[in-house]
Amino acid sequence: MSAVTADQLPKKPNYRGRRIVGEALALALGVVLAIWTLAPLYNMFMVALESHNDVFSTSIWPADPSPYSFWIVFTEGYWYLEYFWHQYANSIYIGFWTVFLTLWIGTMVSYSIGRMRIKFGWLLTNAALLTYLVPASFLAIPFYRMMQSYGLGNNVWSIIAVEVTFATPYAIFIFQQYGRSIPLELDEAARIDGASPIQVYFRVYLPLMAPALVAVGTYALLLAWNEYLYQFLLLSNKRSMTVPVALAQFLNSDESPWNYMMATSIVYAIPPVIIYYLFRGRMTAGLTMGGVKG
Amino acid sequence: MASASVIEVGGLQPRRRSLFASLRGGLQGSEYAWAIAFCIPYVGVFIAFVVFPVLYGLWLGHAPALYVELFNDPIYQQTVVNTILYLVIGVNVKMFLALLLSGFFMRKGWWVKGLLMVYVLPWAVPALPTFISIHWMLNTEWGLINNVIWDVFHVDGPGWLDTSRWLALGSVITTYIWKNMPFWTVILLAGRMAIPQELYEAAEVDGATGIRRFIHVSFPLMANLYLVCTLLSTIFTLGDFNTAYFISGGGPALSTHVLATLGIRDAFEIARPQLGVAAVLSALPLMIPLVILLMHKLRTSEVQL
């Protein structure tokens, strides 16, 4: 021990210098990271605040910033935006039902596997894990044809079905993991007091699972809100489509009003960002606890 | 790193024989009926929306002639090369940078915490708006990137998306890294924080600091987590449709498609669903080993992801 300190003594000022250099390097890296991270987001705001003519200029900041594009979006004042709020409501509707059904189906099956210890529960767990590992986009073509033959084309319920299908495996993952921290004796005590399985589920299991419900609910909501491919394939009617589909239609139109598109993008992106930051702690705990979907 | 496996093989080995379980001796009668009933919604969803589409897809793409046609198609050949480059470069560069950056975010100080909040934004913001924004940034004449190049160097920037296959593919991969790196950084950061501080202290006494501490302490402890993350990320990236679709759209001249976008193009733009399914199914030789390996890893590994 003394050898170590004696060795270090003469180097002390050097260490301090090194620390300052280290801190300076870290700051430089931090600045680079911030620019790298924020550039596309800055571009969004810049274009949204520009007028149509200024978008097609070589400036790198808005020459004459005005919230006019946002006003157009809010008032549906452009032909591509005529159903904007309707489409926004569709996105919310899909998000709400996805969360509700994912939590309902996920807790039920996790309760049966984890708490009631049903025989062959491991098969269901593996089925969920397998679903989790199959890329959603690879099932899009058969799914599309299947939904058409069920007569569910242009129906938001076909989207809810997709989002629930791809959110439940993660839910089962997290619920089983979290459920293990709740002592089984609580269920048993309730059962001995005469509660039926469904009472135990509602009065013991669900309240104790609340933190996991929040994490999975947030995950399912963001999944449904952000998903594009299935919504694009299955919803083609202007009144049934969701915001991301409408946004992409903008992109493929002949004249792309970039300032309106970016304003629409921002209005669409703000709720999930707020939700993400509100539940960030829980989400990260959930992600590190169970598994991840990139 | 806890010792619990991610997925428990429920029912096979009850951890403790409780009073209630021994009184009852397993599920019986109405109990059993309830347990079954609770599984029905999930089993229904699984059969209707996973098993059925998978079987239907296999049936759609079962004809060998489709694969002959596919493999003779130069666009498909390019797509396979693109997909491999996308997976090998995109995933590995992203994971390696995420590993390094997770170390950076272990630093103390208020501004590092603040930066982390900003840094996770690409992950928090939905993919579509940012991809559309990046698509516009890469515009040759009016995009932000070429405007900055002009302002700084007074030269015209390249046509990122419409002249060269490699520039376009590079743009797709860079965007992919921008979007996904924060998420994996957070995961690896959590992995790093789970390493007990005493280990670092012991290593420091033994003289391991800086890079040697990383090589001999941090990395061996995180190697398994890093491997599982890389494999998972590979499989998710294989199914990534949005990045290529919105950044390059497969262009120029259909040269930057990946399998996920080519399948959709074949099925819906040229209306040949069988061919689209075949394109997707041709990824199975890569997918099946990955899935088996991951199922094994996630169930048995000591790592809690």
Interface residues (C-beta under 8 A of the other chain):
Chain A: V4 A26 L27 L29 G30 L33 A34 W36 T37 L38 A39 P40 L41 Y42 N43 M44 M46 V47 V55 F56 S57 T58 S59 I60 W104 I105 G106 M108 V109 Y111 S112 I113 G114 M116 R117 I118 K119 F120 G121 W122 L124 T125 N126 A127 A128 L129 L130 T131 L133 V134 P135 A136 S137 F138 L139 A140 I141 P142 F143 Y144 R145 M146 A161 V162 V164 T165 T168 I172 F173 Q176 Q177 R180 L184 E185 D187 E188 R191 I192 S196 P197 I198 Y201 W225 N226 Y228 L229 L233 P244 L247 A248 L251 W258 M261 M262 S265 I266 Y268 A269 P272 V273 Y276 Y277 R280 T284 L287 T288 M289 G290 G291 V292 K293 G294
Chain B: A4 V6 I7 E8 V9 G10 G11 L12 P14 R16 S18 L19 F20 A21 L27 E31 Y32 W34 A35 I36 F38 C39 P41 Y42 V43 V45 F46 A48 F49 V50 F52 P53 V54 Y56 G57 L60 L101 F104 R107 W111 V112 L115 M117 V118 Y119 V120 L121 P122 A124 V125 P126 A127 L128 P129 T130 I132 S133 I134 H135 W136 M137 E141 W142 L144 N147 V148 W150 D151 W178 N180 P182 F183 W184 V186 I187 A190 G191 V205 C229 L232 S233 I235 F236 T237 L238 G239 D240 F241 N242 F246 A260 G263 I264 A267 F268 P273 G276 V277 V280 A283 L290 V291 L294 M295 L298 R299 Q304 L305
